[in-house]
Amino acid sequence: MKRVLIIAFALLALLSCDLWKDRDRAGLFPVIVGGKWGYIDKSGSLVVNPQFDWAADFSEGLARVGIGVWPLKYGYIDKNGKFVWEPSE
């Protein structure tokens, strides 16, 4: 039984790694600076200036960001930080 649990845990760990492998597809990562969210690249250089009140990971070249106070208005930006879908409620 112990052996089965160890094998199951190992498989779960491997599958989890596989699910997250494409997370950095755009090569940009959300970071908070001075209370605002922006994006850095793999080297740690700031690519999109901190200007958002909330930020998600990039997926397929776009990232969902929020601006304003609750309730936030959400939109989508490209890798240059330009809105491709303007924020709305």
C-alpha positions as CSV (number, residue, x, y, z in Angstrom):
1,M,0.0,0.0,0.0
2,K,2.8,2.4,0.9
3,R,4.5,1.7,-2.4
4,V,1.3,2.5,-4.3
5,L,0.9,5.8,-2.5
6,I,4.5,6.7,-3.3
7,I,4.0,5.9,-7.0
8,A,0.7,7.8,-7.1
9,F,2.3,10.9,-5.5
10,A,5.2,10.7,-7.9
11,L,2.9,10.6,-10.9
12,L,0.8,13.4,-9.6
13,A,4.0,15.5,-9.2
14,L,5.1,14.8,-12.7
15,L,1.7,15.6,-14.2
16,S,1.6,18.9,-12.2
17,C,4.9,19.9,-13.7
18,D,3.6,19.2,-17.2
19,L,0.5,21.3,-16.7
20,W,2.6,24.4,-15.7
21,K,5.3,24.0,-18.4
22,D,3.5,26.5,-20.8
23,R,2.7,29.0,-18.1
24,D,5.5,31.4,-19.3
25,R,4.6,31.1,-23.0
26,A,5.0,34.8,-23.5
27,G,8.1,35.0,-21.3
28,L,6.6,37.7,-19.1
29,F,5.6,37.4,-15.5
30,P,3.4,39.7,-13.3
31,V,5.2,41.6,-10.6
32,I,4.0,44.2,-8.1
33,V,6.0,47.4,-7.6
34,G,4.8,50.2,-5.4
35,G,1.3,48.8,-5.1
36,K,0.8,48.4,-8.9
37,W,1.2,45.4,-11.2
38,G,3.4,45.3,-14.2
39,Y,5.4,42.6,-16.1
40,I,9.0,41.5,-16.1
41,D,10.9,39.2,-18.4
42,K,13.0,36.2,-17.5
43,S,16.0,38.3,-16.7
44,G,14.0,40.5,-14.3
45,S,13.9,43.5,-16.5
46,L,10.7,45.6,-16.4
47,V,8.9,45.2,-19.7
48,V,5.4,46.6,-18.9
49,N,5.4,49.4,-16.4
50,P,3.5,48.9,-13.2
51,Q,0.1,50.5,-13.9
52,F,-2.5,47.9,-13.1
53,D,-4.4,47.1,-9.9
54,W,-4.5,43.4,-10.7
55,A,-2.7,41.2,-13.3
56,A,-2.8,37.6,-14.4
57,D,-0.3,35.5,-16.3
58,F,0.0,35.7,-20.1
59,S,-1.7,33.1,-22.2
60,E,-1.5,33.0,-26.0
61,G,0.0,36.4,-26.1
62,L,-2.6,38.2,-23.9
63,A,-2.9,38.9,-20.2
64,R,-6.0,39.9,-18.2
65,V,-5.5,43.0,-16.1
66,G,-7.7,45.0,-13.8
67,I,-7.9,48.7,-13.1
68,G,-9.8,50.9,-10.7
69,V,-11.3,50.2,-7.3
70,W,-13.8,47.4,-6.5
71,P,-15.4,46.3,-8.6
72,L,-12.4,46.3,-10.9
73,K,-12.7,46.9,-14.7
74,Y,-11.0,44.1,-16.6
75,G,-9.3,44.2,-20.0
76,Y,-6.6,42.4,-22.0
77,I,-3.2,43.6,-22.9
78,D,-0.6,42.4,-25.3
79,K,3.1,41.9,-24.6
80,N,3.8,45.6,-25.0
81,G,1.2,46.6,-22.4
82,K,-1.2,48.0,-24.9
83,F,-4.9,47.2,-24.5
84,V,-6.3,44.9,-27.1
85,W,-9.6,44.8,-25.2
86,E,-10.4,47.9,-23.3
87,P,-11.3,47.5,-19.6
88,S,-15.0,47.1,-18.8
89,E,-17.1,45.8,-15.9
